Amino acid sequence: MSTVNSVFPQAGWEMVYDLRAAVRNGDVAAVSALVGQVDVEQARQLGAMAPSLLVQYTGTQTSPETVRLTARTLHRHLAPFDTRNSLTVNHIVEILTPLLAGNPLPDWADRPMFLASLVGFLMPDGAAEERVRADLEPLWARAMES
């Protein structure tokens, strides 16, 4: 999809596409390298994208049971990217709950790595990406303004 009308710069979208490819390939070194190169604007982009992509994934009715089931699924996919090798399902629940509520993540969370791998995992491609971007660009614009 074209980034001409996007709230995010082309470099930010290239980072998202690189993250998506690295996460799908299970390439921990590539995700770590990409996270190490994230600038302030890209960090804001990840922070804006992660909650809205998560809501697209879980739906708007995020009961504790939904959050726990989502955490179990995400744990299987995201745990390999945890550089501390200590991420549990309960940790992901403790990250998802504030993320879905628009609150800061816990201090102990590896915020850059978690948000990067989450966005990489949740960002669809093809026609689904175009629909998601069309739906979420207004939310992202508001998030970037704040």
N, C-alpha and C positions, 0 to 999 in steps of 0.2 A: 504494500500500500504506500502511496505517496506520503511523504512527511511534510509537504508544502504547507498544509493547513494545520499542522500539529503544534501543540503547545511545547513540545519537546524538540530540541535541535536534532539534526541528522546524526550527529555523533552519539547522542543518547539512544537513538533507535538502533544504530549499529551495535552499541553495547548490548542492548536487549536481545538482538538477534544472535549475537555471539554467545551470550549467556544461555539462551534457549538451546542452541546447538550443543554447547558444552554440557549442560545438564542432561539433555537427552542422550548424549554419548557417555554419560557417567564420568566425564573427564574432570576429576577433582583439581588437578594441577591447572587446567585452563580456567576453571571458575575462580580459583584462588588468585591467579594472575590477573584476571579481569577485575576482581574486587580490589586488588592492589592498585589498579589504574583508574578507579572511579574518582572523578572530580566532584566538586561540591554540587554542581548542577545535576550531574548524573545521580548522585546520592539522593537529592531531592526528588528526582524522577522516580527512582526505585521506591522511595517512601510514599510517593503519591500513587504509584501503580499497584503496589502490593495489596493494600486493603481492598481496592475496587476489583482487582482480579480474583481475590479470595472470595468476595461476595458473589462474583459471577460463578465461581466454582461451587460454593456452598448453598447459595440462595440467600434470601434476606431473613429467613426464619432460622436463626442460629441458636438452637437450643443447646444446652450442655451436651446432650447426646450427639447432636450433629457435629459440634466442635470436636468431641472425642473421636468420633468415627473419621472425621477429616484428619485429625492429628495422626491417627493410626495409619491412614493412607499416605499422608505426607512424610511420616517418619521413614517409611520404606524407601521413599524416593530422595529425601533430603538428608538423612543421617550420614551418608557417605561424604557429604560436603561440609560437615561439622569438623572444623580443624582441631577442636578440642577432644573429639571422640567421646563425648559424654551426653549427647543429645538423646533424650528419651521421649516416649510418647507424652508423658506428663509435662516435660519441658515444652513440647510443642503446644500443648493445651494452654500452658501459662504464657505462651507467646501469642497464640491465635486469639485468645479472649480479649486482651487489650487492643490488638491490631484491628479486630472486627468492630470494636467499640470506639475506634479513633483515638485511643490513648497510647502513651508511650510504651515501648516494650520494656520488659524488666531489665534492670541494670546489668544483670549477668549474661544476658543474651548477646551473642555475636551478631549484632544488628546488621552490619554490612553483608556478611556471608549469608545470613538467613534471608534477608530481603532479596539479595541477588539470586540465590538458588530458588527461592519461591517464585519470583517473577519469571525466571528461566523455565521453571517447571510449568507454571500456569499459563504463560503466553501462548495462545494458539497460533497456528499459521494458516495460510491460504484464506479462503472466504471467511472462515471463523474469525481470523485476526481482523479482517476488515470490519466485520459486524461489531466485534468487541471494541475496536478503536472508535468506530462511529458512535457507539453508545457511551463510551467512557471519556472521550476527549473533553466534554464539558466539565465532568468531575475533576479530571486532572488539571484543567485550567484553573478551576477554583482552588484546588489544593496548592498549586504553584503560586497563586496570588497571596495566600496566607503566610 
